Amino acid sequence: MVEILPRRRALSYEQADPEHTWYARQAMNPDNITAHREGTGREIVEQTDGKVDAFIGAVGPAEPFWGLPKPSRP
């Protein structure tokens, strides 16, 4: 996976200089999924009056896809 190399590089930077480097770890952070569920997902449901037929998005770390379906379910 192409995504693994940047993650390894970010981790190596953090390990080499932890005082000046912070690696967000978005894909491993449950708060990121919660933010999309409670923020992005709720916003989409409110702006469409809950009438969402489909959602198309680009995949990076994929948290929007984990967080969005929950608020859109009846």
PyMOL CGO cylinders between C-alpha atoms (Angstrom):
from pymol import cmd
from pymol.cgo import CYLINDER

trace = [
    CYLINDER, 0.00, 0.00, 0.00, 1.29, 3.40, -0.97, 0.3, 1, 1, 1, 1, 1, 1,
    CYLINDER, 1.29, 3.40, -0.97, -0.08, 4.94, 2.22, 0.3, 1, 1, 1, 1, 1, 1,
    CYLINDER, -0.08, 4.94, 2.22, 2.19, 2.85, 4.45, 0.3, 1, 1, 1, 1, 1, 1,
    CYLINDER, 2.19, 2.85, 4.45, 5.41, 4.59, 3.37, 0.3, 1, 1, 1, 1, 1, 1,
    CYLINDER, 5.41, 4.59, 3.37, 4.34, 8.11, 4.46, 0.3, 1, 1, 1, 1, 1, 1,
    CYLINDER, 4.34, 8.11, 4.46, 3.12, 6.70, 7.79, 0.3, 1, 1, 1, 1, 1, 1,
    CYLINDER, 3.12, 6.70, 7.79, 6.45, 4.98, 8.38, 0.3, 1, 1, 1, 1, 1, 1,
    CYLINDER, 6.45, 4.98, 8.38, 8.30, 8.17, 7.51, 0.3, 1, 1, 1, 1, 1, 1,
    CYLINDER, 8.30, 8.17, 7.51, 6.13, 10.24, 9.89, 0.3, 1, 1, 1, 1, 1, 1,
    CYLINDER, 6.13, 10.24, 9.89, 6.70, 7.72, 12.66, 0.3, 1, 1, 1, 1, 1, 1,
    CYLINDER, 6.70, 7.72, 12.66, 10.46, 7.74, 12.06, 0.3, 1, 1, 1, 1, 1, 1,
    CYLINDER, 10.46, 7.74, 12.06, 10.48, 11.57, 12.28, 0.3, 1, 1, 1, 1, 1, 1,
    CYLINDER, 10.48, 11.57, 12.28, 8.55, 11.43, 15.54, 0.3, 1, 1, 1, 1, 1, 1,
    CYLINDER, 8.55, 11.43, 15.54, 10.87, 8.80, 17.00, 0.3, 1, 1, 1, 1, 1, 1,
    CYLINDER, 10.87, 8.80, 17.00, 13.97, 10.73, 15.94, 0.3, 1, 1, 1, 1, 1, 1,
    CYLINDER, 13.97, 10.73, 15.94, 12.79, 14.04, 17.42, 0.3, 1, 1, 1, 1, 1, 1,
    CYLINDER, 12.79, 14.04, 17.42, 9.77, 13.52, 19.72, 0.3, 1, 1, 1, 1, 1, 1,
    CYLINDER, 9.77, 13.52, 19.72, 10.12, 16.95, 21.29, 0.3, 1, 1, 1, 1, 1, 1,
    CYLINDER, 10.12, 16.95, 21.29, 9.55, 18.74, 17.99, 0.3, 1, 1, 1, 1, 1, 1,
    CYLINDER, 9.55, 18.74, 17.99, 7.47, 16.25, 16.02, 0.3, 1, 1, 1, 1, 1, 1,
    CYLINDER, 7.47, 16.25, 16.02, 3.88, 15.09, 16.43, 0.3, 1, 1, 1, 1, 1, 1,
    CYLINDER, 3.88, 15.09, 16.43, 2.31, 12.40, 14.27, 0.3, 1, 1, 1, 1, 1, 1,
    CYLINDER, 2.31, 12.40, 14.27, -1.50, 12.67, 14.30, 0.3, 1, 1, 1, 1, 1, 1,
    CYLINDER, -1.50, 12.67, 14.30, -2.28, 9.00, 13.64, 0.3, 1, 1, 1, 1, 1, 1,
    CYLINDER, -2.28, 9.00, 13.64, -5.66, 9.89, 12.17, 0.3, 1, 1, 1, 1, 1, 1,
    CYLINDER, -5.66, 9.89, 12.17, -6.49, 6.37, 11.02, 0.3, 1, 1, 1, 1, 1, 1,
    CYLINDER, -6.49, 6.37, 11.02, -5.89, 4.95, 14.51, 0.3, 1, 1, 1, 1, 1, 1,
    CYLINDER, -5.89, 4.95, 14.51, -7.63, 7.74, 16.42, 0.3, 1, 1, 1, 1, 1, 1,
    CYLINDER, -7.63, 7.74, 16.42, -11.25, 6.90, 17.38, 0.3, 1, 1, 1, 1, 1, 1,
    CYLINDER, -11.25, 6.90, 17.38, -11.87, 10.61, 18.06, 0.3, 1, 1, 1, 1, 1, 1,
    CYLINDER, -11.87, 10.61, 18.06, -11.37, 11.28, 14.36, 0.3, 1, 1, 1, 1, 1, 1,
    CYLINDER, -11.37, 11.28, 14.36, -14.19, 8.87, 13.46, 0.3, 1, 1, 1, 1, 1, 1,
    CYLINDER, -14.19, 8.87, 13.46, -16.37, 10.43, 16.16, 0.3, 1, 1, 1, 1, 1, 1,
    CYLINDER, -16.37, 10.43, 16.16, -15.70, 13.90, 14.76, 0.3, 1, 1, 1, 1, 1, 1,
    CYLINDER, -15.70, 13.90, 14.76, -16.95, 12.82, 11.33, 0.3, 1, 1, 1, 1, 1, 1,
    CYLINDER, -16.95, 12.82, 11.33, -19.97, 11.05, 12.80, 0.3, 1, 1, 1, 1, 1, 1,
    CYLINDER, -19.97, 11.05, 12.80, -20.97, 13.96, 15.02, 0.3, 1, 1, 1, 1, 1, 1,
    CYLINDER, -20.97, 13.96, 15.02, -19.79, 16.74, 12.70, 0.3, 1, 1, 1, 1, 1, 1,
    CYLINDER, -19.79, 16.74, 12.70, -19.56, 15.89, 9.02, 0.3, 1, 1, 1, 1, 1, 1,
    CYLINDER, -19.56, 15.89, 9.02, -22.25, 13.19, 9.07, 0.3, 1, 1, 1, 1, 1, 1,
    CYLINDER, -22.25, 13.19, 9.07, -24.73, 15.25, 11.04, 0.3, 1, 1, 1, 1, 1, 1,
    CYLINDER, -24.73, 15.25, 11.04, -24.11, 18.25, 8.80, 0.3, 1, 1, 1, 1, 1, 1,
    CYLINDER, -24.11, 18.25, 8.80, -24.85, 16.23, 5.66, 0.3, 1, 1, 1, 1, 1, 1,
    CYLINDER, -24.85, 16.23, 5.66, -28.03, 14.78, 7.17, 0.3, 1, 1, 1, 1, 1, 1,
    CYLINDER, -28.03, 14.78, 7.17, -29.24, 18.23, 8.29, 0.3, 1, 1, 1, 1, 1, 1,
    CYLINDER, -29.24, 18.23, 8.29, -28.47, 19.93, 4.97, 0.3, 1, 1, 1, 1, 1, 1,
    CYLINDER, -28.47, 19.93, 4.97, -30.27, 17.21, 2.97, 0.3, 1, 1, 1, 1, 1, 1,
    CYLINDER, -30.27, 17.21, 2.97, -33.17, 16.76, 5.42, 0.3, 1, 1, 1, 1, 1, 1,
    CYLINDER, -33.17, 16.76, 5.42, -32.00, 13.16, 5.77, 0.3, 1, 1, 1, 1, 1, 1,
    CYLINDER, -32.00, 13.16, 5.77, -32.60, 12.43, 2.09, 0.3, 1, 1, 1, 1, 1, 1,
    CYLINDER, -32.60, 12.43, 2.09, -29.24, 11.02, 1.07, 0.3, 1, 1, 1, 1, 1, 1,
    CYLINDER, -29.24, 11.02, 1.07, -29.35, 8.55, -1.79, 0.3, 1, 1, 1, 1, 1, 1,
    CYLINDER, -29.35, 8.55, -1.79, -25.59, 8.15, -2.13, 0.3, 1, 1, 1, 1, 1, 1,
    CYLINDER, -25.59, 8.15, -2.13, -22.33, 9.50, -0.79, 0.3, 1, 1, 1, 1, 1, 1,
    CYLINDER, -22.33, 9.50, -0.79, -19.20, 9.68, -2.90, 0.3, 1, 1, 1, 1, 1, 1,
    CYLINDER, -19.20, 9.68, -2.90, -15.90, 10.69, -1.38, 0.3, 1, 1, 1, 1, 1, 1,
    CYLINDER, -15.90, 10.69, -1.38, -12.20, 10.21, -1.76, 0.3, 1, 1, 1, 1, 1, 1,
    CYLINDER, -12.20, 10.21, -1.76, -10.49, 7.78, 0.57, 0.3, 1, 1, 1, 1, 1, 1,
    CYLINDER, -10.49, 7.78, 0.57, -7.50, 8.89, 2.55, 0.3, 1, 1, 1, 1, 1, 1,
    CYLINDER, -7.50, 8.89, 2.55, -7.46, 7.41, 6.02, 0.3, 1, 1, 1, 1, 1, 1,
    CYLINDER, -7.46, 7.41, 6.02, -11.20, 6.53, 5.57, 0.3, 1, 1, 1, 1, 1, 1,
    CYLINDER, -11.20, 6.53, 5.57, -12.58, 8.01, 8.81, 0.3, 1, 1, 1, 1, 1, 1,
    CYLINDER, -12.58, 8.01, 8.81, -15.41, 9.81, 6.96, 0.3, 1, 1, 1, 1, 1, 1,
    CYLINDER, -15.41, 9.81, 6.96, -16.61, 6.43, 5.70, 0.3, 1, 1, 1, 1, 1, 1,
    CYLINDER, -16.61, 6.43, 5.70, -16.57, 4.98, 9.21, 0.3, 1, 1, 1, 1, 1, 1,
    CYLINDER, -16.57, 4.98, 9.21, -18.19, 8.03, 10.76, 0.3, 1, 1, 1, 1, 1, 1,
    CYLINDER, -18.19, 8.03, 10.76, -20.80, 9.06, 8.18, 0.3, 1, 1, 1, 1, 1, 1,
    CYLINDER, -20.80, 9.06, 8.18, -23.16, 6.08, 7.93, 0.3, 1, 1, 1, 1, 1, 1,
    CYLINDER, -23.16, 6.08, 7.93, -24.29, 6.17, 11.55, 0.3, 1, 1, 1, 1, 1, 1,
    CYLINDER, -24.29, 6.17, 11.55, -26.05, 9.57, 11.59, 0.3, 1, 1, 1, 1, 1, 1,
    CYLINDER, -26.05, 9.57, 11.59, -27.63, 8.90, 8.20, 0.3, 1, 1, 1, 1, 1, 1,
    CYLINDER, -27.63, 8.90, 8.20, -29.45, 5.78, 9.39, 0.3, 1, 1, 1, 1, 1, 1,
    CYLINDER, -29.45, 5.78, 9.39, -33.06, 6.24, 10.53, 0.3, 1, 1, 1, 1, 1, 1,
]
cmd.load_cgo(trace, "trace")
